[in-house]
Amino acid sequence: MVDHNEKILLELLKKPGNNVCADCGAEDPDWASYNLGIFICMRCASIHRGMGAHISKVKHLELDRWEDSQVQRMKEVGNIAARHKYEERVPPCYRRPTKNDPQVLIEQWIRAKYEREEFSHPERQSYLSGTMEGFLMKRGKEDSRYQLRKFVLNENEDTLKYHVKENKEPKGILKLSELNVSFAPAKIGHMNSMQLTFMKDGSTRHIYVYHEDPEVINCWYTAIRCAKLHLLQVAFPSTPQSDLLLRLPKDFAREGWLWKTGPRSSDVHRRRWFTLDNRKLMYHDEPLDAYPKGEIFIGHESTGYHIKVTNTGNGCKEARFPFHLVTPERTFCLAATTHEDRAGWLAVIQHTLKRPLTPQDSTIEATLVRKRTTSNSISIFSGR
């Protein structure tokens, strides 16, 4: 039988704002922080518990016993009122996590709100200055070892530099305005890790980094996003901020193994790691390669780009679910191992085909076409 306090809590849960987790937006939260007065999901409740009872006191709505004073606190606050207090000064460039985001992003969002109270005291937001210096563990380009490297972010120079030796010239200079950054815990094998993707000499380059402190890696991630937003605001002063926010770094639309073969029936199937970054579909020998083996630009469907699905077998036992990505220049023959995997790839590629091109997209397309033309010319000249 439901007791009186439990009944009140379940009624409060039906109020607008309380029916989703106060921190990640997950539906139907079944936990609460009774001193903060918020309803939260099980995943976020474990993070609250990890902060300590001096910050957040957590209970299950139905499995724990509630005191009258604790229920009264939930009545007085609730998710909407708490959001006004703890998220009052969230900068536009800060990425608000959702329920499927990496653990480090959700955890640091929660700690920033309630433990450090960064959004109630904006002077604590160290990532807004446009500059940052510090050390990160960086994976080698030629091997899998990670080495300590100094990184320097400078918004005014539009650069992110890294140094092998602190007082020497930088080993690499990344252009901030062309940089994408995403968390990559599953791929790198470290909870507090990021992948930096940028253009170098007309080709895409990947750098993999991590830090033992989750707050530090989240600060780097946010500082890069904030610097990029400031650069966009300078470059496009009349563009609404809501449109500029859409151009900030995004997670890859999809990654995973696919089988790829050439256009001839005699071409063999090869297993490649594919990554869809905005409109660039890249394929690699291994997930942590520094450079992709090839890049396919996915344009708009009105300009000759489309996908074709076939259920005809193609001679490779593992490549059971084939599909073709058709571009104006050639057709790419791809295949997934499962029907579900193919459906996932078709969904994200179809979404990309329908999305309008931006001026930045057109620049990337021109760069990749020019690169392929040069590569083809070299192959013909050398007789390959």
C-alpha positions as CSV (number, residue, x, y, z in Angstrom):
1,M,0.0,0.0,0.0
2,V,1.3,3.4,-0.9
3,D,1.9,5.6,2.1
4,H,0.8,9.2,2.4
5,N,4.2,10.8,1.6
6,E,4.9,8.4,-1.3
7,K,1.5,9.4,-2.8
8,I,2.4,13.1,-2.5
9,L,5.8,12.5,-4.2
10,L,4.2,10.6,-7.1
11,E,1.7,13.5,-7.6
12,L,4.6,16.0,-7.5
13,L,6.3,13.9,-10.2
14,K,3.4,14.7,-12.6
15,K,4.0,18.5,-12.4
16,P,5.6,20.2,-15.5
17,G,9.4,19.9,-15.2
18,N,9.4,17.2,-12.6
19,N,8.5,14.4,-15.0
20,V,12.1,14.5,-16.5
21,C,15.4,14.3,-14.7
22,A,16.6,17.8,-13.6
23,D,20.1,17.1,-14.9
24,C,20.0,15.0,-18.1
25,G,16.3,15.2,-19.1
26,A,15.7,11.4,-18.9
27,E,12.0,10.6,-18.7
28,D,10.2,9.3,-15.6
29,P,12.9,10.0,-12.8
30,D,12.5,7.7,-9.8
31,W,15.0,9.3,-7.5
32,A,15.3,12.7,-5.8
33,S,17.7,14.9,-4.0
34,Y,15.6,16.0,-1.1
35,N,17.8,18.8,0.2
36,L,18.1,20.3,-3.4
37,G,14.4,19.6,-4.0
38,I,14.9,18.0,-7.5
39,F,13.7,14.8,-9.2
40,I,16.5,12.9,-10.9
41,C,17.2,9.6,-12.8
42,M,19.2,6.7,-11.4
43,R,22.3,7.5,-13.4
44,C,22.4,11.1,-12.1
45,A,21.5,10.0,-8.6
46,S,24.7,8.0,-8.5
47,I,26.7,11.1,-9.4
48,H,24.8,13.1,-6.7
49,R,25.6,10.4,-4.2
50,G,29.3,10.6,-5.2
51,M,29.4,14.3,-4.4
52,G,28.7,13.6,-0.8
53,A,25.7,14.2,1.5
54,H,27.0,17.6,2.4
55,I,26.0,18.7,-1.1
56,S,23.2,16.3,-2.2
57,K,21.0,13.9,-0.1
58,V,19.5,11.2,-2.4
59,K,16.5,8.9,-1.9
60,H,14.5,6.6,-4.1
61,L,10.9,7.9,-4.4
62,E,9.3,4.5,-3.6
63,L,11.9,2.3,-2.0
64,D,13.1,4.7,0.7
65,R,11.1,6.1,3.7
66,W,10.5,9.8,3.5
67,E,10.0,12.3,6.4
68,D,7.4,15.0,6.2
69,S,10.0,17.7,6.2
70,Q,11.8,16.1,3.2
71,V,8.6,15.9,1.2
72,Q,7.8,19.5,2.1
73,R,11.2,20.5,0.6
74,M,10.3,18.8,-2.6
75,K,7.0,20.7,-2.7
76,E,8.8,24.0,-2.1
77,V,11.4,23.6,-4.9
78,G,10.9,21.2,-7.8
79,N,12.9,21.0,-11.0
80,I,11.9,24.3,-12.6
81,A,12.6,26.4,-9.6
82,A,15.9,24.6,-9.1
83,R,16.9,25.2,-12.7
84,H,16.3,28.9,-12.3
85,K,18.7,28.9,-9.4
86,Y,21.5,26.6,-10.4
87,E,21.4,27.3,-14.2
88,E,21.0,31.0,-14.0
89,R,24.2,32.0,-15.8
90,V,25.0,29.0,-18.1
91,P,27.1,30.4,-21.0
92,P,25.6,29.8,-24.5
93,C,28.7,27.8,-25.5
94,Y,28.4,25.3,-22.6
95,R,27.0,22.0,-23.7
96,R,24.0,20.9,-21.7
97,P,24.1,17.1,-21.6
98,T,21.2,14.8,-22.5
99,K,20.6,11.3,-21.2
100,N,22.7,9.5,-23.8
101,D,25.8,11.7,-23.5
102,P,29.2,10.5,-22.1
103,Q,29.5,10.1,-18.3
104,V,32.2,12.8,-18.0
105,L,29.9,15.4,-19.6
106,I,27.0,14.6,-17.3
107,E,29.1,14.3,-14.2
108,Q,30.8,17.6,-14.7
109,W,27.5,19.4,-15.6
110,I,26.1,18.2,-12.2
111,R,29.2,19.1,-10.3
112,A,29.4,22.5,-12.0
113,K,25.8,23.2,-10.9
114,Y,25.7,22.0,-7.3
115,E,29.3,21.5,-6.1
116,R,31.2,24.4,-7.7
117,E,28.1,26.5,-8.4
118,E,29.7,27.8,-11.6
119,F,26.4,29.1,-13.0
120,S,25.5,31.0,-9.9
121,H,29.0,32.6,-9.8
122,P,30.2,33.2,-13.3
123,E,33.6,34.4,-12.1
124,R,34.3,30.6,-11.5
125,Q,33.9,29.9,-15.2
126,S,37.6,29.6,-16.2
127,Y,36.8,28.5,-19.7
128,L,35.4,31.8,-21.0
129,S,38.7,33.8,-21.3
130,G,39.7,32.6,-24.8
131,T,43.0,31.3,-23.5
132,M,44.0,28.1,-21.7
133,E,47.3,26.3,-21.0
134,G,48.0,22.9,-19.6
135,F,49.2,19.4,-20.1
136,L,47.3,16.5,-21.7
137,M,48.3,12.9,-22.5
138,K,48.5,12.7,-26.3
139,R,48.6,9.5,-28.4
140,G,51.5,9.3,-30.8
141,K,50.9,9.5,-34.6
142,E,53.0,6.4,-35.4
143,D,52.4,4.3,-32.3
144,S,49.9,3.8,-29.5
145,R,51.8,5.3,-26.7
146,Y,50.5,8.4,-24.9
147,Q,53.0,11.1,-23.9
148,L,52.5,14.2,-21.8
149,R,52.2,17.3,-24.1
150,K,51.7,21.0,-23.3
151,F,48.6,22.5,-25.1
152,V,48.0,26.2,-25.5
153,L,44.7,27.6,-26.6
154,N,44.6,31.2,-28.0
155,E,41.4,32.5,-29.4
156,N,43.0,35.8,-30.7
157,E,45.4,33.7,-32.8
158,D,42.7,31.2,-33.8
159,T,45.0,28.4,-32.7
160,L,45.4,25.4,-30.5
161,K,49.1,24.5,-30.3
162,Y,50.8,21.6,-28.6
163,H,54.5,21.3,-27.6
164,V,56.7,18.2,-27.2
165,K,59.0,20.3,-25.0
166,E,57.5,23.2,-23.0
167,N,60.0,25.9,-24.0
168,K,60.4,24.9,-27.7
169,E,58.5,25.8,-30.8
170,P,55.1,24.0,-31.1
171,K,55.0,20.6,-32.7
172,G,51.6,21.2,-34.1
173,I,49.3,24.2,-34.7
174,L,45.6,23.5,-35.1
175,K,43.3,26.2,-36.5
176,L,40.5,26.6,-34.0
177,S,37.9,27.7,-36.5
178,E,38.4,24.4,-38.5
179,L,38.6,22.2,-35.4
180,N,36.0,19.6,-34.2
181,V,36.3,18.1,-30.7
182,S,34.3,15.3,-29.3
183,F,34.5,13.1,-26.2
184,A,35.7,9.6,-27.2
185,P,35.8,7.3,-24.0
186,A,34.7,4.1,-25.7
187,K,37.1,4.4,-28.6
188,I,40.2,5.6,-26.6
189,G,39.4,3.4,-23.6
190,H,39.6,6.3,-21.1
191,M,36.6,8.0,-19.4
192,N,38.2,11.5,-19.7
193,S,39.3,11.5,-23.3
194,M,38.7,13.6,-26.4
195,Q,39.3,13.4,-30.2
196,L,40.5,16.5,-32.0
197,T,39.8,16.5,-35.7
198,F,41.1,19.1,-38.1
199,M,42.4,19.7,-41.6
200,K,46.1,19.5,-42.3
201,D,47.6,20.0,-45.7
202,G,44.3,19.2,-47.3
203,S,43.7,16.0,-45.3
204,T,41.8,15.2,-42.2
205,R,44.0,14.6,-39.1
206,H,42.9,13.1,-35.8
207,I,44.6,13.6,-32.4
208,Y,43.6,11.6,-29.3
209,V,44.1,13.0,-25.8
210,Y,43.0,12.4,-22.2
211,H,43.5,13.7,-18.7
212,E,43.1,11.8,-15.4
213,D,41.0,14.7,-13.9
214,P,37.5,14.8,-15.5
215,E,37.1,18.5,-14.6
216,V,40.2,19.4,-16.6
217,I,39.2,17.6,-19.8
218,N,35.7,19.1,-19.6
219,C,37.3,22.6,-19.1
220,W,39.4,22.0,-22.3
221,Y,36.3,20.8,-24.2
222,T,34.2,23.8,-23.1
223,A,37.0,26.3,-23.6
224,I,37.4,25.2,-27.3
225,R,33.6,25.5,-27.8
226,C,33.5,29.0,-26.2
227,A,36.5,30.2,-28.3
228,K,34.9,28.9,-31.5
229,L,31.6,30.7,-30.7
230,H,33.5,34.0,-30.1
231,L,35.3,33.5,-33.4
232,L,32.0,32.9,-35.2
233,Q,30.4,36.0,-33.6
234,V,33.3,38.1,-35.0
235,A,33.1,36.5,-38.4
236,F,29.3,36.6,-38.7
237,P,28.2,39.6,-36.5
238,S,24.6,39.7,-38.0
239,T,23.9,36.0,-37.7
240,P,21.6,35.1,-34.7
241,Q,23.5,33.4,-31.9
242,S,21.0,30.4,-32.1
243,D,22.3,29.8,-35.7
244,L,26.0,30.1,-34.6
245,L,25.5,27.6,-31.8
246,L,24.6,25.0,-34.4
247,R,28.1,25.3,-35.9
248,L,29.8,24.5,-32.6
249,P,31.6,21.1,-32.3
250,K,29.4,18.1,-32.5
251,D,29.8,14.4,-31.7
252,F,30.2,12.2,-34.8
253,A,26.8,11.3,-36.2
254,R,27.9,7.6,-36.3
255,E,31.0,5.5,-36.1
256,G,31.6,1.8,-36.6
257,W,32.9,-1.0,-38.9
258,L,31.6,-1.4,-42.4
259,W,32.8,-3.5,-45.4
260,K,34.0,-1.5,-48.4
261,T,34.8,-2.7,-51.9
262,G,35.6,-1.0,-55.2
263,P,33.2,-0.6,-58.2
264,R,34.6,-3.7,-60.1
265,S,33.2,-7.1,-59.4
266,S,36.7,-8.4,-58.9
267,D,37.5,-5.9,-56.1
268,V,37.8,-7.5,-52.7
269,H,35.9,-6.5,-49.6
270,R,37.9,-4.8,-46.8
271,R,36.8,-4.0,-43.3
272,R,37.2,-0.3,-42.5
273,W,36.3,1.9,-39.5
274,F,33.9,4.6,-40.7
275,T,33.3,7.9,-39.1
276,L,30.6,10.4,-40.2
277,D,31.8,13.9,-39.2
278,N,29.2,16.4,-40.4
279,R,29.3,15.8,-44.2
280,K,32.6,13.9,-44.3
281,L,32.4,10.1,-44.3
282,M,35.9,8.9,-43.5
283,Y,37.2,5.4,-43.5
284,H,40.2,4.1,-41.6
285,D,42.2,0.8,-41.1
286,E,41.7,1.1,-37.3
287,P,39.6,3.3,-35.1
288,L,42.6,5.3,-33.6
289,D,44.4,6.0,-36.9
290,A,45.9,9.5,-37.2
291,Y,44.7,9.9,-40.8
292,P,41.7,8.4,-42.7
293,K,42.5,6.2,-45.7
294,G,39.8,8.0,-47.6
295,E,37.1,10.7,-47.3
296,I,33.7,10.9,-49.0
297,F,31.9,14.2,-49.1
298,I,28.1,13.8,-48.7
299,G,26.4,16.6,-50.5
300,H,22.7,17.5,-50.8
301,E,20.3,15.1,-52.5
302,S,19.4,17.8,-55.1
303,T,22.9,17.6,-56.6
304,G,23.2,13.9,-57.4
305,Y,24.0,12.4,-54.0
306,H,21.8,9.5,-52.9
307,I,21.9,6.0,-51.4
308,K,20.7,2.8,-53.0
309,V,19.9,-0.3,-51.0
310,T,20.3,-3.8,-52.3
311,N,19.6,-7.1,-50.7
312,T,21.6,-9.0,-53.3
313,G,24.6,-10.9,-51.8
314,N,28.0,-9.8,-52.9
315,G,30.3,-12.7,-52.3
316,C,31.5,-11.8,-48.8
317,K,30.0,-13.8,-45.9
318,E,30.4,-11.0,-43.3
319,A,29.2,-8.2,-45.7
320,R,25.6,-9.4,-45.7
321,F,23.7,-6.1,-45.9
322,P,25.0,-4.0,-48.7
323,F,24.2,-0.4,-49.8
324,H,25.6,2.0,-52.3
325,L,26.5,5.7,-51.6
326,V,26.2,7.4,-54.9
327,T,28.1,10.7,-55.6
328,P,28.4,12.7,-58.8
329,E,31.9,11.3,-59.3
330,R,31.5,7.6,-58.3
331,T,29.5,5.0,-56.4
332,F,30.9,3.6,-53.1
333,C,29.9,0.0,-52.4
334,L,29.5,-0.5,-48.6
335,A,28.0,-3.2,-46.5
336,A,27.1,-3.8,-42.8
337,T,27.3,-7.0,-40.9
338,T,23.7,-6.8,-39.5
339,H,20.4,-5.4,-40.7
340,E,20.2,-3.1,-37.7
341,D,23.7,-1.6,-38.3
342,R,22.8,-0.9,-41.9
343,A,19.5,0.7,-40.9
344,G,21.5,3.0,-38.5
345,W,23.9,4.1,-41.2
346,L,21.1,4.6,-43.8
347,A,19.2,6.8,-41.3
348,V,22.2,9.2,-40.6
349,I,23.3,9.4,-44.2
350,Q,19.8,10.1,-45.4
351,H,19.4,12.9,-42.8
352,T,22.7,14.4,-44.0
353,L,21.6,14.2,-47.7
354,K,18.5,16.3,-46.8
355,R,20.2,18.9,-44.7
356,P,21.0,22.2,-46.6
357,L,24.6,23.0,-47.3
358,T,26.4,25.8,-45.5
359,P,29.2,27.9,-47.0
360,Q,31.6,25.9,-44.8
361,D,30.3,22.7,-46.3
362,S,30.9,24.0,-49.8
363,T,34.5,24.8,-48.9
364,I,35.1,21.3,-47.5
365,E,33.6,19.8,-50.7
366,A,35.9,21.9,-52.9
367,T,38.9,20.8,-50.9
368,L,38.1,17.1,-51.0
369,V,37.3,17.2,-54.8
370,R,40.6,19.0,-55.4
371,K,42.4,16.4,-53.3
372,R,40.8,13.5,-55.2
373,T,41.6,15.1,-58.6
374,T,45.3,15.5,-57.6
375,S,45.4,12.0,-56.3
376,N,43.9,10.6,-59.5
377,S,46.3,12.6,-61.7
378,I,49.3,11.2,-59.8
379,S,48.0,7.6,-60.1
380,I,47.6,8.0,-63.9
381,F,51.0,9.6,-64.3
382,S,52.7,6.9,-62.4
383,G,50.8,4.1,-64.1
384,R,49.0,2.8,-61.0
